Each structure stands twice: as structure tokens, then as C-alpha cells.
């Protein structure tokens, strides 16, 4: 398996920007240099595993959201599609959408449309 570091970097940048964080903000939060963040976002540097986990935590996402196209057994297609819809949402928007989906699911169960 090969990790697509360019795509990982692009997704990292998108999620970072969605959170309203600068490279400097993220670097300080996870105790790395701004230059390291820049190299990861450009795909020219592979992040260490602990940096990848710290980054995901700092951006309020799961690590598989950064690695989705590099996984042999990624999330089901509909989960990837749902994550794709959320990629440009702020953390507040993501939380609202998830609550909305849970409410719709509850209504569908009450109407016996799903089990």
C-alpha cells in the first residue's frame, strides 16, 4: 500500500482552514514547526504517526478522514461520500448536520421506514 501524501496534505489543509486555523496555529497546538506543517500540506513530507494523530485530534476529525484514499479497506462508499460532504463544513456545521441526520433517522424508525 502506498500513502498518497499529496492528497493527505490537501485534505489536511482543507480541514485546517475549515477550523479557521493558520499553519502557525496548528503547528503550535501540536508542537511542530510551521515549516513541517507546510511540508505535510504540500505532500513533500510524510507526517510521523504521532503527528498524524495529533493533527486529526487538533482538527476534530478522525485520522481515516485524512487517509481515506490510501486505505485498502476504507470506510464504506456512503461514509466516504458523507465525509466528502462535510469536508468544507466548520466543526459547528458538522455537529449540526450530524444531529439533523440522527433526528431524521429517529423519525424514519418511528415511521417504520428503517429498522
SULHU-V889115 format. One record per residue. RES is the residue in one small letter. NEAR is the number of other ideal C-beta (glycine too) atoms within 12 Angstrom. Layout:
RES:NEAR
RES:NEAR
//
This chain:
x:10
x:13
x:23
x:18
x:24
x:21
x:24
x:35
x:31
x:21
x:37
x:42
x:29
x:25
x:35
x:35
x:21
x:24
x:28
x:14
x:27
x:17
x:26
x:17
x:19
x:34
x:25
x:17
x:23
x:29
x:16
x:26
x:17
x:21
x:15
x:27
x:33
x:23
x:24
x:36
x:32
x:21
x:21
x:16
x:23
x:22
x:31
x:15
x:14
x:14
x:28
x:31
x:19
x:26
x:40
x:28
x:20
x:27
x:33
x:25
x:30
x:23
x:28
x:23
x:33
x:40
x:33
x:31
x:23
x:24
x:22
x:12
x:12
x:21
x:20
x:13
x:11
x:12
x:18
x:21
x:14
x:19
x:29
x:19
x:16
x:29
x:29
x:17
x:24
x:22
x:20
x:15
x:18
x:26
x:15
x:15
x:21
x:20
x:14
x:16
x:18
x:14
x:14
x:16
x:16
x:14
x:14
x:14
x:13
x:12
x:11
x:8
x:11
x:11
x:8
//
